[in-house]
């Protein structure tokens, strides 16, 4: 399993979708531009909005899993947001 934590102090620095594409590209030893579009499997804007801080600044909690480029992607949010890759090619 590969896990990447998003920085809490700079929520706009790296989006959830950017972290997913980067993690999959790194795991597959591919360039991010060589991967198929993430929107083929999930709505990137909806995913980023789902894990964005609430208007009050509080963190959201939840989990989303989906398959992308031969990997099972899991995004967990709570105290921090983590992108994990389960399995692979």
C-alpha positions in Angstrom: 0.0 0.0 0.0 1.2 3.5 -0.9 -0.1 6.4 1.2 0.2 10.1 0.7 -0.9 12.7 3.3 -2.1 16.1 2.1 -0.7 19.1 4.0 -3.2 20.5 6.5 -1.6 23.9 6.7 -1.9 24.5 2.9 -5.1 23.0 1.7 -4.9 24.6 -1.7 -1.3 23.6 -2.3 -2.1 20.1 -3.4 -5.7 19.0 -4.3 -6.9 15.4 -3.6 -7.1 14.8 -7.4 -3.5 16.0 -7.9 -2.4 13.7 -5.1 -4.2 10.8 -6.7 -2.7 11.3 -10.2 0.8 11.8 -8.8 0.6 8.7 -6.5 -0.6 6.5 -9.3 2.0 7.8 -11.7 4.8 7.3 -9.2 3.6 3.8 -8.4 3.2 2.8 -12.1 6.5 4.5 -13.0 4.7 6.7 -15.5 4.5 10.4 -16.3 1.3 12.0 -15.0 0.5 13.1 -18.6 0.7 9.5 -19.8 -2.2 8.4 -17.5 -5.8 8.4 -18.8 -7.9 11.3 -17.6 -9.1 10.9 -14.0 -12.6 12.1 -15.1 -13.0 8.8 -16.9 -13.6 7.2 -13.5 -14.6 9.9 -11.1 -15.7 13.6 -11.2 -12.5 15.4 -10.1 -14.3 18.6 -9.1 -16.8 16.7 -7.0 -14.0 14.7 -5.4 -12.0 17.9 -4.5 -15.2 19.6 -3.2 -16.0 16.5 -1.1 -12.7 16.7 0.8 -12.4 20.5 0.9 -12.7 22.1 4.4 -16.1 23.2 5.4 -17.0 26.9 5.4 -16.3 27.0 9.1 -12.8 25.7 8.4 -13.4 22.4 10.0 -12.2 19.2 8.3 -14.6 16.8 6.7 -14.6 13.1 7.5 -15.3 10.2 5.2 -13.9 7.7 2.7 -14.1 7.2 -1.1 -12.7 4.2 -3.0 -12.6 3.7 -6.7 -10.4 1.9 -9.4 -8.0 4.0 -11.5 -5.2 2.7 -13.9 -5.1 -0.7 -12.3 -5.0 0.6 -8.7 -7.7 0.7 -6.0 -7.6 4.3 -4.8 -8.8 5.1 -1.3 -9.2 8.7 0.0 -9.7 9.0 3.8 -10.5 12.3 5.5 -10.6 13.0 9.2 -7.9 14.9 11.1 -6.0 14.8 7.9 -6.6 13.6 4.3 -4.7 10.6 3.0 -4.6 9.1 -0.5 -3.8 5.3 -0.5 -3.2 2.9 -3.4 -4.2 -0.6 -2.7 -2.9 -3.3 -5.0 -1.6 -2.5 -8.5 -0.5 -3.8 -11.8 
